[in-house]
Amino acid sequence: MAQTFRQKDILTLAQSAGKVTVDGLATHFQVTAQTIRRDLNELCDTGKLTRVHGGAVLPSGVTNLHYEERRSLASDQKDAIGALCATHIPDGVSLFINIGTTTEAVARALANHRNLMVITNNLNVAQLMAAEPTCDVVIAGGVLRRSDGGLTGDATLEFISRFKVDYAVIGASSIDPDGSLLDYDMREVQVSQAIIRNARRTFLVADHTKFTRTAPARIGDVRDLTGFFTDRPPPVEFMDRCEAAGVDVAVAQPQSPEMRTQTNMESTA
C-alpha cells in the first residue's frame, strides 16, 4: 500500500506526541473522522501504529522504525543538529561516527573539514566522507545490516578496540529523562559502548522525538557524554542531569524554508 502524504504527517505527529486522536487529526487536516479512521487502520495494518480507543499510539518500544522512515522523520532538524555538531569538530582530528540518520547528517556537514580520519561502522557515512579528498576513511569489519548499512558483531567490537580517537559522534533511539541512553539492537548497543570507551570526547546527536520513545537496551548514561546536540530544549530532569555531569547542551535551530531559499541563492550567486 502506498503511504499518502497525510499518513506520513500522521506518523510524524505520533512520533512527536506519542499518541494521536481521531478528533484531533480530523480537525488538524480538516477531513472527516471516517477518513482519519481509515488512515489509522491502514497504518496499524502495516505495523506503524497501534490502535487504541479514540486514536492510535506508537508500537511497543521493542522495535525501531524502518530506516527510510527514520531518515525522513524530522529531517530538517537532523540537518540543523548535524551542522551545529560539525562546528565543534576541528580540522585534523580522528573521530568515530556510528550508525544513525542523525550521525549521517553530521557526516554531510563535515564536507568542508580537512585532514580528518573518520572511523565508522556505517557504510552510508563512509560513502559520504569518501567524497572528501583530504579525509581518510576507515571502515570497521563486521556483519552487514542491509536495512541501514550498519556493521555490527564481534569483529566490529575488536576493530574499534584498536583505536583511541579524539571525538566520537553517536546516536540513540531513545533518551530517558533520567539520563539513560537507549537503543533497540543489543549488538548495536555493544558497538556504541565500545566507541564511547575508545574516544576522548563523545558527542550525542538526537532530535527531540527521542524523548517521546522507549527502547529496551541501555547504551549508557548522560555522564558518558561530553556534549549533546539537539533541536529543542530537553526535559528539565534531563537538563539537570547534564548540568550535574558537566555535559554541554547545544540546541540547533532548523532554517525556515525562506532562509533555505535565501542561502541557496547566495551560494549560487
C-alpha positions as CSV (number, residue, x, y, z in Angstrom):
1,M,0.0,0.0,0.0
2,A,1.4,3.4,-1.0
3,Q,1.5,5.7,2.0
4,T,-0.2,9.0,1.5
5,F,1.3,12.4,2.5
6,R,-1.4,12.7,5.2
7,Q,-0.4,9.3,6.6
8,K,3.2,10.4,6.7
9,D,2.2,13.5,8.6
10,I,0.2,11.4,11.0
11,L,3.2,9.3,11.7
12,T,5.3,12.4,12.3
13,L,2.7,13.8,14.8
14,A,2.5,10.4,16.5
15,Q,6.3,10.3,16.8
16,S,6.3,13.8,18.4
17,A,3.4,13.3,20.8
18,G,3.4,9.6,21.3
19,K,-0.3,9.4,20.6
20,V,-2.8,10.8,18.1
21,T,-6.6,11.0,18.3
22,V,-9.2,10.7,15.6
23,D,-10.9,14.0,16.6
24,G,-7.6,15.9,16.8
25,L,-6.4,14.6,13.4
26,A,-9.7,15.4,11.8
27,T,-9.5,19.0,13.0
28,H,-5.8,19.3,12.1
29,F,-6.2,18.0,8.5
30,Q,-9.8,19.3,8.0
31,V,-11.1,16.0,6.9
32,T,-13.9,13.7,8.3
33,A,-13.3,11.4,11.2
34,Q,-14.1,8.5,8.9
35,T,-11.2,9.4,6.7
36,I,-8.9,9.6,9.7
37,R,-10.1,6.2,11.0
38,R,-9.3,4.7,7.6
39,D,-5.8,6.2,7.7
40,L,-5.2,4.9,11.2
41,N,-6.4,1.4,10.3
42,E,-4.1,1.3,7.3
43,L,-1.1,2.5,9.4
44,C,-1.9,-0.1,12.0
45,D,-2.3,-2.9,9.5
46,T,1.3,-2.2,8.4
47,G,2.6,-2.1,12.0
48,K,3.5,1.6,12.0
49,L,0.9,2.4,14.7
50,T,-1.2,0.5,17.3
51,R,-4.9,1.3,17.6
52,V,-6.3,2.4,21.0
53,H,-9.7,3.8,22.0
54,G,-10.2,7.1,20.2
55,G,-6.9,7.1,18.2
56,A,-3.6,5.4,17.9
57,V,-0.2,5.2,19.6
58,L,3.3,4.2,18.6
59,P,4.0,0.5,18.6
60,S,5.7,-1.2,21.6
61,G,9.1,0.1,22.3
62,V,11.0,-3.0,21.3
63,T,11.4,-2.5,17.6
64,N,12.7,0.5,15.7
65,L,11.1,2.3,12.7
66,H,12.3,1.3,9.3
67,Y,15.4,3.1,8.2
68,E,13.8,5.2,5.4
69,E,11.1,6.3,7.8
70,R,13.7,7.4,10.3
71,R,15.6,9.2,7.6
72,S,12.6,11.3,6.6
73,L,11.4,11.9,10.2
74,A,12.5,15.4,11.4
75,S,15.0,15.6,8.5
76,D,15.4,19.4,8.7
77,Q,16.0,19.2,12.4
78,K,18.6,16.5,11.9
79,D,20.4,18.6,9.3
80,A,20.5,21.5,11.7
81,I,21.8,19.3,14.5
82,G,24.5,17.9,12.2
83,A,25.6,21.3,11.1
84,L,25.9,22.5,14.7
85,C,27.8,19.5,15.9
86,A,30.2,19.8,12.9
87,T,31.2,23.3,14.1
88,H,32.5,21.7,17.3
89,I,34.8,19.3,15.4
90,P,38.1,20.9,14.3
91,D,40.2,20.0,11.3
92,G,42.9,17.5,11.6
93,V,41.3,15.2,14.2
94,S,40.3,11.5,14.4
95,L,36.7,10.5,15.1
96,F,34.2,7.7,15.2
97,I,30.8,8.1,13.6
98,N,28.4,5.3,14.3
99,I,25.0,4.1,12.8
100,G,22.1,6.5,12.6
101,T,20.4,9.0,10.4
102,T,21.4,12.0,12.6
103,T,25.1,10.9,12.6
104,E,24.8,10.8,8.9
105,A,23.7,14.4,9.0
106,V,26.9,15.2,10.9
107,A,29.0,13.5,8.2
108,R,27.3,15.6,5.5
109,A,28.0,18.7,7.5
110,L,31.7,17.8,7.7
111,A,32.1,18.4,3.9
112,N,34.4,21.5,4.3
113,H,36.6,20.0,7.0
114,R,40.2,19.0,6.2
115,N,42.5,16.2,7.2
116,L,40.1,14.1,9.2
117,M,40.4,10.5,10.0
118,V,36.9,9.0,10.2
119,I,36.4,5.5,11.5
120,T,32.9,4.2,11.0
121,N,30.7,1.1,11.1
122,N,28.2,2.9,8.9
123,L,28.5,2.4,5.1
124,N,26.4,5.5,4.4
125,V,28.9,7.6,6.4
126,A,31.8,6.0,4.7
127,Q,30.3,6.9,1.3
128,L,29.7,10.5,2.3
129,M,33.2,11.0,3.7
130,A,34.9,9.3,0.7
131,A,34.0,12.3,-1.4
132,E,36.4,14.5,0.7
133,P,39.9,14.1,-0.8
134,T,41.8,15.0,2.4
135,C,39.7,12.7,4.6
136,D,41.0,9.2,5.5
137,V,38.1,6.8,5.8
138,V,38.4,3.6,7.9
139,I,35.6,1.1,7.7
140,A,35.0,-1.4,10.5
141,G,34.5,-5.0,9.7
142,G,31.5,-7.0,10.9
143,V,28.1,-8.3,9.8
144,L,26.3,-6.0,7.4
145,R,22.8,-5.0,8.4
146,R,21.3,-4.3,4.9
147,S,18.4,-2.3,6.3
148,D,20.6,0.7,7.2
149,G,24.2,-0.1,6.1
150,G,25.4,-0.7,9.6
151,L,28.1,-3.1,10.6
152,T,27.9,-4.9,14.0
153,G,29.2,-8.0,15.8
154,D,32.3,-9.3,17.4
155,A,34.6,-8.3,14.5
156,T,33.3,-4.7,14.8
157,L,34.0,-4.6,18.5
158,E,37.5,-6.0,18.1
159,F,38.2,-3.5,15.3
160,I,37.1,-0.5,17.4
161,S,39.3,-1.5,20.3
162,R,42.4,-0.9,18.1
163,F,41.8,2.9,18.2
164,K,41.8,5.8,20.6
165,V,40.2,8.8,18.8
166,D,39.7,12.4,19.6
167,Y,36.0,12.5,19.1
168,A,33.0,10.1,18.8
169,V,29.7,11.1,17.3
170,I,26.9,8.7,18.3
171,G,23.1,8.5,18.1
172,A,20.5,6.9,20.3
173,S,17.0,5.6,19.5
174,S,15.6,6.8,22.8
175,I,16.6,9.1,25.7
176,D,15.1,8.8,29.1
177,P,14.7,11.9,31.2
178,D,16.7,10.1,34.0
179,G,19.8,10.3,31.7
180,S,19.7,6.8,30.2
181,L,20.7,6.5,26.5
182,L,18.8,3.6,24.9
183,D,18.5,1.5,21.7
184,Y,16.8,-1.5,20.3
185,D,19.6,-3.7,19.0
186,M,21.9,-5.2,21.6
187,R,24.7,-5.7,19.0
188,E,24.5,-2.0,18.1
189,V,24.5,-1.1,21.8
190,Q,27.7,-3.0,22.3
191,V,29.3,-1.2,19.4
192,S,28.2,2.2,20.8
193,Q,29.6,1.3,24.2
194,A,33.0,0.3,22.6
195,I,33.1,3.6,20.7
196,I,32.5,5.6,23.9
197,R,35.3,3.7,25.7
198,N,37.7,4.5,23.0
199,A,37.1,8.2,22.4
200,R,38.4,11.2,24.4
201,R,35.2,13.2,23.8
202,T,31.7,11.8,23.0
203,F,29.0,13.9,21.3
204,L,25.4,12.6,21.3
205,V,23.3,13.9,18.4
206,A,19.5,13.3,18.7
207,D,16.3,15.2,17.9
208,H,13.6,15.9,20.3
209,T,11.4,12.9,19.3
210,K,13.9,10.6,21.0
211,F,12.5,11.8,24.4
212,T,9.0,10.5,23.4
213,R,10.2,7.0,22.5
214,T,11.1,4.0,24.6
215,A,13.7,1.3,23.8
216,P,14.8,-1.7,25.9
217,A,18.6,-1.8,25.7
218,R,20.9,0.6,27.6
219,I,23.8,2.2,25.9
220,G,25.0,4.2,28.8
221,D,24.3,7.4,30.7
222,V,24.5,11.1,30.1
223,R,27.6,11.0,32.3
224,D,29.4,9.2,29.4
225,L,29.0,12.3,27.2
226,T,31.0,15.5,26.5
227,G,28.2,17.2,24.6
228,F,24.6,16.8,23.5
229,F,23.3,18.3,20.3
230,T,19.5,18.5,19.7
231,D,16.8,20.7,18.2
232,R,14.7,21.6,21.2
233,P,15.5,22.2,24.9
234,P,15.4,18.8,26.6
235,P,13.1,18.0,29.6
236,V,14.1,19.7,32.8
237,E,15.1,16.5,34.6
238,F,17.5,15.6,31.7
239,M,18.9,19.1,31.6
240,D,19.6,19.0,35.4
241,R,21.5,15.7,34.9
242,C,23.5,17.2,32.1
243,E,24.4,20.2,34.2
244,A,25.4,17.9,37.1
245,A,27.6,15.8,34.8
246,G,29.2,18.8,33.1
247,V,27.7,17.9,29.7
248,D,27.3,20.8,27.3
249,V,23.9,21.0,25.7
250,A,23.5,22.8,22.4
251,V,20.2,23.4,20.7
252,A,20.1,23.8,16.9
253,Q,17.5,25.9,15.1
254,P,16.4,24.5,11.7
255,Q,16.3,27.0,8.9
256,S,12.9,28.2,7.7
257,P,12.0,27.4,4.1
258,E,12.6,31.1,3.3
259,M,16.1,31.1,4.9
260,R,17.0,27.9,3.0
261,T,15.9,29.5,-0.3
262,Q,18.0,32.6,0.5
263,T,21.0,30.5,1.4
264,N,20.7,28.6,-1.8
265,M,20.5,31.8,-3.8
266,E,23.6,33.2,-2.1
267,S,25.6,30.0,-2.7
268,T,24.8,30.1,-6.4
269,A,25.3,33.9,-6.8
